Amino acid sequence: MDTKRLIVFIALSFGILYFWQHYMEQRYPQLKTPATASSVAASGASQASATASTAAAPEAGRLAKGQRITVTTDLLSAVIDTNGADLREVKLLKLGETKDPKKPFTLLQDEGEHIYVAQSGLLGDGLPTHKSIFTSAQSSYTLAEGQNEVVVRLENVAANGVKVAKIYTFKRDKYLVDVKYEIVNGSNAPVTTSAYYRLVRDGKVENPGMFGTHTFTGPAVYTEEGKFQKVDFEKIRKGEAKYVPAAKDGWIAMIQHYFVSGWIFSPKEGSAACTPNACRYEMKALPDNLFAVSATIDLPAIAAGQKLEKSVPLYLGPQESKRLDTVATGFDLVKDYGMFTIFSKPLFAVLQFIHSFIGNWGWSIIIVTLLLKAAFFPLASASYRSMAKMRQLAPRMEALKQRHGEDRVKFQQAVMEMYKTEKVNPLGGCLPMLVQIPVFIAFYWMLLAAVELRQAPWEFWIHDLSIPDPYYILPLIMAVSMYVQSSLSPPPPDPMQAKMMKWMPLAFSVFFFFFPAGLVLYWVVNNILSIAQQYVITKQIEKQSALAKNS
């Protein structure tokens, strides 16, 4: 019985914690502290060479603007600025805005309160950086029907006669954009240069989770040596960023809830950019509360009259598992399942496999619930048998309580002796809930991270499985199912505990009003199946008991 009291205590504690947190966030919203006017370099003496080389490029404060070049494909609507030939705006045409699904989601932008751009440049005397002016033959490009790619060429001619072209290649059904430098040395001397690639974003952080949980927002670096390394904006601001500063492989990324951008230096398709020279990685704070993650690559010397080309792909899109897996080794790690990755990732893999046949995420969740229920069927059956036997012992337990009065020690001893005689495990009834807790939490993190379920409908009134039920119908069904399930459980001997157990379904249902509809759908289906299983087993035990008495 103490176990049930503990469960009630935990439930009420979480409820108080949630509503207190919600109240404090509304009453005292957290203010973002702007960065200081000077840049804060990342820590580590081993980064000295990277810092020195990148420092040659002008630092980003407020972004200067030049001529705007628009690019439209089947998936992207992009804006390139001739100032630096930077990608200044990217809209994802197949994915809607959070508040208005009819409008395309904006990933990159250089206007308004949110700043987030992709930049690159060359280091060397007179060579174009992300502050140099480029020219373009056209101001608008569109991927036409029947075309598989559209190429945007921007050019800059240095004073020393070195001609540089920055060429973007957008491909059909791809969020991966190829960015190529074409350097023609028209001078009379060899040219030595390095190319840098970076992502610049402000420090605004979303918090879509509950009870303090949230997906990561900020820069990340992946190398074979250091593996996946993500760093909070605040650590970068304080100069406490820790990561592998140089490697012969890897990628850099800027991560946010559901979406990611990343420069890929070791793509699964195409040649690696770092070899034979290493990539030097850097994270730093910039003025105006901006943060940059960058990589610098030394290019081979270009003899007079010769040409050099260097391509690096840039991913700009959603964290869809199927797409991430094809980009680069470890790139799927940007999909943040939190500390429950070990459960959430395989759970989503099964869900995605089923969806490939069903075509509806809601029905896929129901089928996964059925499979999980089948997997835990033997364990649940044993637990429900224990609960059914304890339910039958309730009258005898009440008699023992009356016999021993206020002597709780003798009462507990008598109860344990009765359990031993009847071969009943008093903790057996708690197993179904204990087994479901990791799966429940894994489902929560999976739905929190899976962009595939974002704005995905089920049926009827559920038009987005990643947000709460707009009419609270599923949470109400959930409350009813929990009440029915509690009525099938053995009543606690303590009257106060019995009253608390009656209120428990209501306490839990309050949580589900704020959970994603997909998560509530899983729990409702699971509860209905549990009720059916428990009801059948309870009736079987009662029938067996009646036959034993009559024989």
N, C-alpha and C positions, 0 to 999 in steps of 0.2 A: 504494500500500500504506500510505503514511503517513496517508491519509484514514481507512482502517479502524482504524488504531491510535488516531487521534484520537477516533473514534466510541466505541471501547472505553473510552478514558480518560474521556470524558464520562459514559458509562453508569455506570462504577464510581464516579466522583466524585459523581454524583447519589445513588447508592445509599448511599455513606458519609455524605453530607449528610443524607439522610432519616433514617437510623437514629440518627445522632448527635443530630439535632433531637428525634426521638421519645424518646430516652434522657434528654435534658436536661429535656424537658417533664415526664416521669414523675418524675424525681429531684428537680427543682427547679421545682415549679409556680409560675407567675406569680401574684403577689398583686395585687389591685386596691387602689389607694390611695384612701381615702375623701376626699371633697371637704372643704374647710375649712368651718367653721360659717357663714361669711359668704358671700353670693352673689358670684360674679365676673361683672361685666357684660361684655358683648361690646365689642370695641374699636371705635374710630371715633367722631369727634366728630359725624358726621352722624346717629348713632343717639341723640343726646341726648334728642330729643323723645319717641322711642319708649320709652326707658328711664324717662323721667320719668312718662309716662302709665301704663305697666304697673306701676311701682313702687307705685302707689296700691293695687293689689290685694295682699291678704295673701300672703306667700311660703309655698311648700309645704315643710314639713318632713315629718313623719309625717302621713299623711292622716287627718283626722277622719272618723268614720263616723256616718251617721244611719240612717233607714229604708231598706231595700233593696227595689227594685222590679225584678222580673224580666220579661224580654221574650224570647219565643221565636218565631222565624220558621223558614222552611225551610232557611236557611243559617246563622243566627246564634242564639246564646243569650247574651243580654246582661243586665247588672246595672247599674241606675242608682241612685246614692245620692242621697237627698234633701239631703244636705250638698253644696251647690253644684250639684245636679242633674247631677253628673258621670257619665260612662260609666266605671265602675270595673272592669268585667269583660266580656270578649267571648270566647266560644268559637266556633270555626268547625266547625259540625256535619258538614260534608262532608269535612273533612280531619283525619287522625289525628295524635295525638302522635308525636313522633319515636321514643320508646322503646316506646310502646304504641299502635299504630295503631287499636285498638278504642276508644280514648278520644278525644274531640274535642280539637283543638289549641286551646290557650289563648293568645290574642294579648294582650289587656289583662287586668291583674289588680292588685289592691291588697293582697293578702295573701301571706304567705310571703316568700321571699328575693328574689323578682323584683317590682319595682314598675313599672307602665306604665299610664297612664291618659290619658283625653282630657278636657280642661277648657275651660270658657269662662265669661265673666262680663261685667258692665257696670261702667264706671267713672263715678262721679258720686255726689253726696251721697245716701246712703241707698239706692242701687241695689244689687241683689244681685251679689256676686262669686262665685267658686268656693268661698267659705267660708260663704255664706249658706244659710239653711234654706228649702227648698221643700216644698210639699205636693202629694200626688197623690190622685186619687179612688180609684185601685186600687193594689194591691200586685203584681199579676200581669197580664201581657198576652200573648196568643197569637194568632198569625196563623192564622185558621181556614181550613178548606177553602173554596175559592171566593172568598176575600178576596185582594186584590192588595196591601194595605198595612195596617199597624196603627199607630195614632197614640197616643203617650204624652204627656200634657199635665201639666206641673208648674208650680205657681204660687207667686209670692211677692208680698206686698203691703208696700211700703215705708211708713215712718212718715209720709211727706209725701203719701200717697194715690196714689202711682204704682204701678200694678199691672203686674207683669211675669210673662209665661208663657214657659216654655221648652218647646218642642214638638219631640219626636223623631218622625220618620216613617220606619218600617222597611218596605221594599218587598220583594215576592216576587222571588226570584232576583236580588237585588241586595246587594252588599256596600257600596253607597253609601247612607248614612243622612242624611236631611235634618234639619238642626238649625235651628229657627226661633225667633227672639225676637219676642214680641208685647208691645209696650209701650203701655199705656194711661195717658195723663197725666190723673189724677184730681185734680191740684192746681190752684191758681189762677194758676200761673206757668209759663212755658215750661221745658221740660226739655232740657238739653244733655248728651249722653252719648257714650261710645265703647264699642265692643264688642271684647273680646279673645278670641282662640282659641288654645289651646296644647296641646301634647303633652308629657307629662312621663314620663321613663323613667330607670331606673338605668343605670349605665355598664358593665354586664356585656356582654362581646363574645364571640361565638362564633368558632371558627376551624375550619370544616369542610373546609378545603383541605389541600393537601400542599405540601411544599417552601416553606413560608412564605406560600403563596397563601391568601387568604380573601376572602369577600364582605364588602362594607362594612356596618357597623352604626353607626348614628348619625343625626343630623338632617340635613335637606336643605331648600334653598329653591330655587324656580324662579321666575324673572321673565323677561319678554321681553328686558329689558336685560341682565341678568346670566346668563341661561340657567341650566343646572343647576349648583347649587353645594352640595356636600356637605362637612361639616366633622367632623373627628374629635373625640371627646369630650375628648381630652387638650388639643387646641387651645382648646376652649371653656374648659376648666379654667384654662388659662394666660392667658386673655384675648386669644388670638391668632386668634380666629375672623374670617374675611374673607368677606363676602358683600354683596350689594346691600341696604342697610338699608330702602329704601322704593321702592315701585313702584305702578303703577296696575293691576297684574295679578299673576297667579302663584298659588302654592300653597306650603304647608309640609308636611313629612312627617317621620316617624320610620321609618327603614329597618332591617330585619334580614334575615337569610338567609331567603329564600322569601316573606317577608310584609312588609306596609307599612301604616301608618296615615297619613292625610293630610287636612288641612283645605284645601278647594278653593275659592279665591276667584275663579277664572276658569274655571268648568266649561264643557264643550262643550255641555251641555244645561242651559238655565236662564240666568238673568241673572248678570252679574258683580257681586261684592260690593264691589270696591274703587272702582269708578267711581261718581260723579265724584271721590270722595276716595281718596287713596292708602292702600295697606296699608303699615304700618310693621312691619318684621320684626326679630326679636331672638332670639339664642341666648344662653343663660346657664347657669351652674352653680348648683345649689341645694344646701341642706344634705343630709346623708345620702347623698352620692354620687348625687344625682339631677341630671338635666339637662332643660332645657326649650327648646323651639323654639316661638315664638309670633308672632302677628300682631295688630295693633291697627287698628281701623277707626273713624274718626269718623262718627257717624250724624247725619242732619239733625235740627235742633232740632224738638222736639215741642210744639206749642202746647197750651195748656190745653184739656182735653176731647177732644183728638185721639189717634189711635192710629198707631203705626208698626210695621211688620213687616220683619224682616231674616232671610233664610235663607242658610245656608252649608252645603254638603254635606260630609260626613265619610266618607272611604273607610276601611274596616276589613276587610282580607282578604288573600288571596294575590296574588303578583305574576304573575297570569295575563295573558299578553300581550293576549289578546282583550279582557279587561276593562279593563286599564290604558289601552289605546288610546282607549276611549270616555269616560274620566273628564275629562282635561284635556290641553292641549298640553304635551308633554314629560314627562307622568307615567310613560310607559313607561321613562324613564331610570332609575327606581328599581330596575329589574331589572339587577343588576350583572354584566356580562360581563367586567369587568376591562379590561385594555389590548387585548384581542383582540375587542372589540365589532364591529369592521369585518368580521371573519370569522364570529363566533358568531351575531350577530343575523340575517343573511341565511340562515345555515345552519339556524337554528331555524325561520325562516319557511318554508323548504322542508319541513322535517321536520313542522311543524304542518299544512301544506297536505296532505301525504301522509296524515297521521294522520286528517284529516277524512274520508278515503275508507276507510282501513284499519281505524281504530278501535283499533289496538294500537301502542303506542310502540316495542316491540321490533322488530316487523316493519317499522315505519316507518324505524327506524335501518338495518335491512338494505337496504331499498329505496334510501335515501339513499346508502348505501355503494356499491350497484350503479351509481347515477347518477354518483357521483364517480369511480368506476373507469372508467366509460365516457368521462367527460370527459377523463381523463388517459391514456386508452388509447394514443394515438399516441406520447406522450412516454415512457410506460413501455415500449412496444414497442421504441423506439429504444435505450433504456437496456438492456433485456434482450438485444437483439442484440449490443450492445457487450460485455456480460458473457459471452455465449455464445462470442464470438470470443476473448475473453481466456482463457476456459476451455480452448479448443483450443490456445492458445499456451502453456499451462502447461508442457508437456514441453520446448519450445524455450527457455523462460525458465529452466528448471532446468539445461539444457545450457549456457546462457550463464553461469549462476552457477558451474558447475563449471569452465568455461573461464577465467574471470577471478579465481577464488579469492576472496581477501580484498580485492581492489581494487574497492571499492564504486563509485568514480567511473566507472571503465571499464564496470562492470556496468550502472550506471544509463544511461550513454550508449548502450550496446548495446541495452538494453531499449527506450529511447525511439526508437532508430532502427528497431527491429523494429515498434513500434507505428505509426511513420510509414509504413513500407513496407506494412504490412497494413491501414492506414487504420483503426486502432482508437483510440478515445478512452478513456484509462485512467480518467478521471473520469466517464465516461458511466454506469457502473453505480451511482453514488451518487445520481443524479438522482431515482429513485423515492422513496428515503428522504427526501431534501431536500424534495421536493414534499409528502410526506405530513406532515412535521413541523408546518407551520402549521395544516393541517386537523385533525391530532391534538390540538394545543393548543386550537384553537377548539372541538372536540368536548368537551374536558375542561371548559372554562369554560361552555359551553352547558349541560352536564349539571349543573355545580355551581350554576348560577343558575336553571335551569328548574324551577319548582315543579310544572309539568305532569307531569314525570317522577318527582316525589317519590311514593314508594309505588306507582308504576305497575308492574304485572306484565308479563312477557313470556309465556313458556310454561314448562312443566315446573317446575323448582326455582327459577326466577328470579321472585320476588314483588315486588322493588323494584329498578328499574333505576338508581336514584340511589345505591345503596350497593354495597359489594363482594359478589361471588358468595359466598353462605354456605358452599358446599361446594368452592369453588376449582376447579370443573370447567373453566370458561372460561379461567382463567389457565393451567391445565395444557395445554389444547388449544392455547392461544397459544404456550406453550413448544415444543410438538411442531412446530407450524407454522413457527416461527422456525428450528428445527433443520433441518427439511426444506428451507426456503428457503436457508439458509446452505450446505447441501450442493450446491445447484444453482449456487452462486456460484463464481467462479474461486478456487482455493486460493492464499493468500499464499506467496511464495517463502521468507519467513522462517519457520522452524519454530516460533519462539516466538509469532509473530503467528498462525500456523495454530492453535496450541493455544488462544490467547486467543479466536479467532473461534469455536471449538467451545464455549467457556464463555459466549459472549455471549448465546445464547438463554436460558440459565439466569439470567444477571444481569438481563436485561430482564423475565423472567417474575416475578421477585421484586417488581418494581414493580407489576405487574398484579394481584398478590394484594390490593393496597390501593386500586386504582382502582375507580370505579363500574362495575357490571356492564354498563351500557349502553355505556360507553367500550370495555371489553374486547370486547364483542360486535361493535362496529364494527371493531376491529382484527383480531379473529379472521376475520371475513368478508372483510375486505380482504386479509389474508394468504393465505387459501385461494384467492381469485381471482388474487392475484399469483403463487402457486405454479403454478396451472393455466396462466396466461399465459406465465410464464417457462419452464415445462416444454415447452409446445408450440413456443415460439420456439427453445429450445435444440435440440430434436429436428430442427427445420427447418434450422438452421445446420449441424448434424452431417450431415444428409442431403445438403445442398448441398456440403459439404466432401468427402464420400465420392464424390459424382458427379464433382466436379472432379478428384479424384485418379485415378479410373478412366477418365476421358476422355482 
